[in-house]
Amino acid sequence: MLAENLKQIEENIAKSCERAKRRREEVTLIAVSKTKPVSMLNEIYNCGIRDFGENKVQEICEKREQLPKDIRWHMIGHLQRNKVKHIIRDVSLIHSVDTYRLAEEINIQAKKIKRIVPVLIEVNIAEETSKFGIAAGEALQLTEEIAKLDNLRVKGLMSIAPYVDNPEDNRQYFQKIKKLSVDIARENIDNVSMGILSMGMTGDYTVAIEEGATIVRVGTGIFGARN
Ligand SMILES: *Cc1c(COP(=O)(O)O)cnc(C)c1O
């Protein structure tokens, strides 16, 4: 069942890469498994997926205990500062850094365990009031400030596009994020790279790949609707 879903998504990703003249290896598929039981994650793991995305600290901690250790866990949801310490050791990439205060806490906790933690800056590209993320116009300044912290590394940008029926409606936002990442990369800030663009979900990942996504985060398309 889930294997069939995954196969369909893989086909779509391959087609998008072809249209954009990109190599399949340039795009990482994250299976967004929030609210889904460990049995389902195991099923997808057995299909070869090693990147899983969760939006709650507690869910990462609980699931990690029960699943193989070679899984890369991605924190994709809003992160409260008091919970950073619970995931600092085991998270592969934090996608949702949108304030200096949060970055500071990640830095403190990472320093304690002598780790350098990779993070993305979350940008609220459509300026939706319902969403977290820094405004595009403030992303460069935030990146420059965070770059001075020793125990985390900015690796790129993340964005959640609006919910739309027609994925073409989000192409403009993916283009904006891509342009912003090129602009920030051009500043050559020490310790900052813009190699990762985490954008595109079930409804719009094909368009996101065409516009330069290096990570797509797909939940519903793999695991089915959430309650
Ligand atoms: C839930 C979630 C996704 C996956 O959404 P789907 O539409 O189910 O693919 C992707 N990114 C973030 C940040 C999410 O919270």
PDBQT file of the ligand as one rigid body, heavy atoms in Angstrom, charges set to zero:
ROOT
HETATM    1  C1  LIG A 301       3.010  18.379   7.672  1.00  0.00    +0.000 C 
HETATM    2  C2  LIG A 301       4.128  19.052   7.014  1.00  0.00    +0.000 A 
HETATM    3  C3  LIG A 301       4.558  18.668   5.725  1.00  0.00    +0.000 A 
HETATM    4  C4  LIG A 301       3.880  17.586   4.911  1.00  0.00    +0.000 C 
HETATM    5  O1  LIG A 301       2.641  18.006   4.451  1.00  0.00    +0.000 OA
HETATM    6  P1  LIG A 301       1.803  17.126   3.405  1.00  0.00    +0.000 P 
HETATM    7  O2  LIG A 301       0.911  18.101   2.746  1.00  0.00    +0.000 OA
HETATM    8  O3  LIG A 301       1.075  16.103   4.219  1.00  0.00    +0.000 OA
HETATM    9  O4  LIG A 301       2.767  16.508   2.467  1.00  0.00    +0.000 OA
HETATM   10  C5  LIG A 301       5.647  19.321   5.188  1.00  0.00    +0.000 A 
HETATM   11  N1  LIG A 301       6.293  20.310   5.859  1.00  0.00    +0.000 NA
HETATM   12  C6  LIG A 301       5.911  20.704   7.080  1.00  0.00    +0.000 A 
HETATM   13  C7  LIG A 301       6.661  21.801   7.753  1.00  0.00    +0.000 C 
HETATM   14  C8  LIG A 301       4.814  20.099   7.701  1.00  0.00    +0.000 A 
HETATM   15  O5  LIG A 301       4.445  20.514   8.920  1.00  0.00    +0.000 OA
ENDROOT
TORSDOF 0
